[in-house]
Amino acid sequence: MEKTMKTKSIRIPKEMMDAIELVEKEEKIEESIAMRKLIRIGFETYVGNLYKQGKITLREAARHLNMNPIEVMDLFLDAGIKGNLDASDVLASLARFVPR
């Protein structure tokens, strides 16, 4: 699948340029790649926080991040973001599988 890219012009504060330069240097990558990497990390964190707050589902997070739900769950667990379900949610889900 080919990714579509757009060009945007933005003003970047010095401290953000310092962060970009650090990523460039540490990972030996070009500036534009470092910028995309940092934007992606920020977006993943943003979506993770929405999920943690219960504002979106795991399926919605996966759609936003263009990943499958298992990949998103692994990403969130690596970031210390646990599921947003409590015990009553799990029991309610399980109850659907129990014949009455």
C-alpha positions in Angstrom: 0.0 0.0 0.0 1.5 3.3 -1.1 1.4 6.2 1.5 0.2 9.5 0.3 2.3 12.4 1.6 1.5 16.1 1.7 3.8 19.0 2.2 3.0 21.4 5.1 4.8 24.5 6.2 4.8 25.1 10.0 6.7 27.2 12.5 8.7 25.1 14.9 10.0 26.4 18.2 13.7 26.1 19.0 13.1 23.5 21.7 11.2 21.3 19.2 14.0 21.7 16.6 16.5 20.6 19.3 14.4 17.5 19.9 14.3 16.8 16.1 18.1 17.3 15.9 18.6 14.9 18.8 16.5 12.2 17.1 18.4 12.8 13.8 21.8 12.4 15.6 20.9 9.4 17.8 19.2 7.5 15.0 21.3 8.7 12.1 18.2 9.7 10.1 17.2 12.7 8.0 15.4 15.7 9.5 12.1 15.0 7.7 12.1 11.3 8.9 12.9 12.5 12.5 10.0 14.9 12.3 7.6 12.3 11.0 8.7 9.9 13.7 8.1 12.4 16.5 4.7 13.4 15.1 3.8 9.7 14.9 4.9 9.1 18.5 2.9 12.1 19.6 -0.2 10.9 17.7 0.1 7.4 19.2 0.3 9.0 22.7 -2.7 11.2 22.0 -4.8 8.3 20.7 -3.6 6.2 23.7 -4.8 8.8 26.1 -8.2 9.0 24.4 -8.5 5.2 24.8 -7.3 5.3 28.4 -10.0 8.0 29.2 -12.7 5.8 27.6 -13.4 8.3 24.8 -12.6 5.8 22.0 -12.7 2.0 21.8 -9.7 -0.2 20.9 -11.2 -0.7 17.5 -11.4 3.1 16.9 -7.8 3.5 18.1 -6.7 0.8 15.7 -8.5 2.6 12.8 -7.0 6.0 13.7 -3.5 4.4 13.9 -4.0 2.3 10.8 -3.1 -0.8 12.8 -4.9 -4.0 13.9 -6.3 -4.2 17.4 -3.7 -6.6 18.6 -0.9 -4.3 17.4 -2.6 -1.4 19.2 -3.0 -3.4 22.4 0.7 -4.2 22.3 1.6 -0.6 21.6 -0.5 0.6 24.5 0.8 -2.0 26.9 4.4 -1.1 26.0 3.4 2.5 26.8 1.9 1.5 30.1 -1.7 2.1 29.0 -4.0 -0.6 30.3 -7.4 -1.4 28.9 -10.2 1.0 29.8 -12.6 -1.8 30.8 -13.5 -2.6 34.4 -14.7 -5.9 35.8 -18.4 -5.1 35.2 -17.6 -4.5 31.5 -15.8 -7.8 31.2 -18.6 -9.7 33.0 -21.2 -8.1 30.8 -19.3 -9.1 27.7 -18.9 -12.7 29.0 -22.6 -12.8 29.8 -23.4 -12.6 26.1 -21.8 -16.0 25.6 -23.6 -17.8 28.3 -26.9 -19.3 27.2 -30.0 -18.3 29.3 
